[in-house]
Amino acid sequence: MVEFIKVADIPRSTYYYWEKRLNRTDKYTDVKAAIQSIYHEHKGRYGYRRITKELKKYGIHHDPKTINCLMNAIGIKCEVRMKKYLSYKGKVGKIAPNILQRDFTAENMNEKWVTDVTEFHLFGEKRYLSPVLDLCNGEIIAYTVMNRPVYNLVHDMLEAKGCHTL
């Protein structure tokens, strides 16, 4: 050991500090076992916050950050993924008749007009644009911009142009 200290060129106190520290038992063995049992009991759905609350029920009180560090040391983390936003709600409202039959060409001006709603992100906010497009030459006849994608976005614009709406 004396030779190791000389070869490593470290102070003697540092050697004994680390020898004592490495040979001591882990004071969190019981807590780690409890964390693993709670984690597996709830099928990996509990993160460190919920596990901290569950541990308090067992009488084990530790800071949530400590529980998070212990979970990282064990190598477990919450496996719940973020839920994706799904706007499709099935058949809602009236379905417009398919007059165009996917024929998006027109021979004369003002023969076929189409509209759609497009979402834009401007300056950290969402904006919704609804243009009316003439299919003969691709000219934009009218448009509206609103903060929300509501029916009035299209309806008010078409009423202003004197069109019939559904």
Legacy VTK file of the C-alpha trace (Angstrom):
# vtk DataFile Version 3.0
C-alpha trace
ASCII
DATASET POLYDATA
POINTS 166 float
0.000 0.000 0.000
2.852 2.386 0.786
4.357 1.570 -2.594
0.983 2.273 -4.307
0.820 5.705 -2.681
4.319 6.520 -3.910
3.672 5.216 -7.439
0.288 6.949 -7.735
1.769 10.134 -6.233
-1.287 10.831 -4.074
-1.467 11.952 -0.456
-1.788 9.191 2.136
-4.991 10.690 3.540
-6.635 10.565 0.091
-5.860 6.862 -0.228
-7.397 6.044 3.141
-10.408 8.305 2.483
-11.270 6.434 -0.709
-10.534 3.016 0.785
-12.946 3.702 3.635
-15.556 5.166 1.287
-15.458 2.329 -1.238
-15.711 -0.390 1.400
-18.775 0.967 3.203
-22.240 -0.441 2.563
-24.801 1.417 0.474
-27.177 3.261 2.812
-29.911 3.293 0.159
-30.201 -0.474 -0.462
-33.608 -0.686 1.228
-34.861 2.401 -0.584
-33.643 1.073 -3.947
-35.437 -2.216 -3.349
-38.650 -0.335 -2.460
-38.318 1.858 -5.551
-37.946 -1.195 -7.782
-40.926 -2.947 -6.231
-43.159 0.145 -6.629
-41.898 0.689 -10.180
-42.634 -2.896 -11.242
-45.910 -3.022 -9.313
-47.177 -0.109 -11.436
-45.701 -1.524 -14.672
-43.171 1.267 -15.199
-45.783 4.014 -15.283
-44.614 5.803 -12.137
-41.925 8.464 -12.299
-39.869 9.786 -9.406
-42.629 12.105 -8.143
-45.240 9.362 -7.790
-42.692 6.912 -6.399
-41.744 9.504 -3.752
-45.404 9.720 -2.699
-45.706 5.926 -2.602
-42.551 5.645 -0.490
-44.072 8.033 2.062
-46.940 5.549 2.457
-44.311 2.952 3.418
-42.738 5.375 5.882
-39.692 6.157 3.736
-39.175 9.918 3.514
-36.621 11.223 1.027
-36.326 14.260 -1.202
-37.739 13.737 -4.725
-34.354 14.647 -6.203
-32.746 11.857 -4.176
-35.339 9.401 -5.488
-34.654 10.616 -9.033
-30.890 10.071 -8.576
-31.489 6.607 -7.139
-33.767 5.701 -10.047
-31.071 6.862 -12.478
-28.466 4.805 -10.583
-30.710 1.723 -10.799
-31.348 2.453 -14.463
-35.134 2.804 -14.415
-37.331 5.629 -15.603
-40.986 6.223 -16.343
-41.969 4.623 -19.665
-45.180 6.556 -20.244
-45.075 8.345 -23.568
-46.737 11.655 -24.285
-50.229 11.214 -25.667
-50.575 12.399 -29.220
-53.356 14.828 -29.995
-55.913 13.165 -32.199
-58.534 15.513 -33.573
-60.507 12.895 -35.516
-63.805 12.264 -33.764
-65.502 10.171 -36.384
-68.467 11.370 -38.386
-69.430 14.785 -37.029
-71.842 17.148 -38.737
-72.932 17.150 -42.363
-70.708 15.931 -45.183
-70.826 18.126 -48.269
-71.683 16.415 -51.539
-68.696 15.603 -53.754
-69.627 17.860 -56.660
-66.136 18.144 -58.168
-65.407 14.387 -58.194
-61.677 15.310 -57.863
-61.732 17.291 -61.120
-59.784 20.393 -60.051
-59.757 22.105 -63.423
-62.150 24.721 -64.785
-62.660 26.085 -68.302
-64.219 29.431 -67.328
-63.616 31.994 -64.598
-65.890 31.751 -61.512
-66.965 28.250 -62.535
-65.316 26.378 -59.634
-64.161 27.868 -56.352
-62.526 25.892 -53.557
-61.440 26.725 -50.011
-59.480 25.133 -47.217
-58.134 26.061 -43.792
-54.361 26.211 -43.250
-52.595 26.597 -39.908
-49.612 28.953 -39.569
-47.300 29.656 -36.639
-46.461 33.356 -36.440
-44.578 34.935 -33.542
-45.331 32.006 -31.249
-49.079 32.036 -31.960
-51.250 29.975 -34.262
-53.160 31.658 -37.082
-55.625 30.050 -39.461
-55.933 31.141 -43.104
-58.895 30.309 -45.312
-58.530 31.436 -48.943
-61.062 31.022 -51.751
-59.295 29.886 -54.930
-60.642 30.041 -58.478
-59.705 26.760 -60.193
-59.562 28.317 -63.660
-56.426 30.401 -63.106
-55.471 29.770 -59.452
-56.395 33.321 -58.428
-57.271 33.965 -54.792
-60.733 35.542 -54.729
-60.937 36.234 -50.993
-59.376 35.152 -47.705
-59.785 35.466 -43.949
-57.358 34.993 -41.068
-58.491 34.107 -37.537
-57.034 32.893 -34.226
-59.164 29.733 -34.146
-60.240 27.241 -36.829
-64.005 27.705 -36.438
-66.796 27.471 -38.995
-67.192 31.259 -39.120
-63.688 31.485 -40.601
-65.047 30.138 -43.905
-68.712 31.100 -43.531
-68.187 34.848 -43.034
-65.839 35.075 -46.002
-68.246 33.266 -48.310
-71.179 35.374 -47.135
-69.166 38.534 -47.840
-68.597 37.291 -51.415
-72.316 36.496 -51.836
-71.860 32.726 -52.039
-74.319 30.068 -50.863
-73.109 28.052 -47.876
-74.131 24.687 -46.499
LINES 1 167
166 0 1 2 3 4 5 6 7 8 9 10 11 12 13 14 15 16 17 18 19 20 21 22 23 24 25 26 27 28 29 30 31 32 33 34 35 36 37 38 39 40 41 42 43 44 45 46 47 48 49 50 51 52 53 54 55 56 57 58 59 60 61 62 63 64 65 66 67 68 69 70 71 72 73 74 75 76 77 78 79 80 81 82 83 84 85 86 87 88 89 90 91 92 93 94 95 96 97 98 99 100 101 102 103 104 105 106 107 108 109 110 111 112 113 114 115 116 117 118 119 120 121 122 123 124 125 126 127 128 129 130 131 132 133 134 135 136 137 138 139 140 141 142 143 144 145 146 147 148 149 150 151 152 153 154 155 156 157 158 159 160 161 162 163 164 165
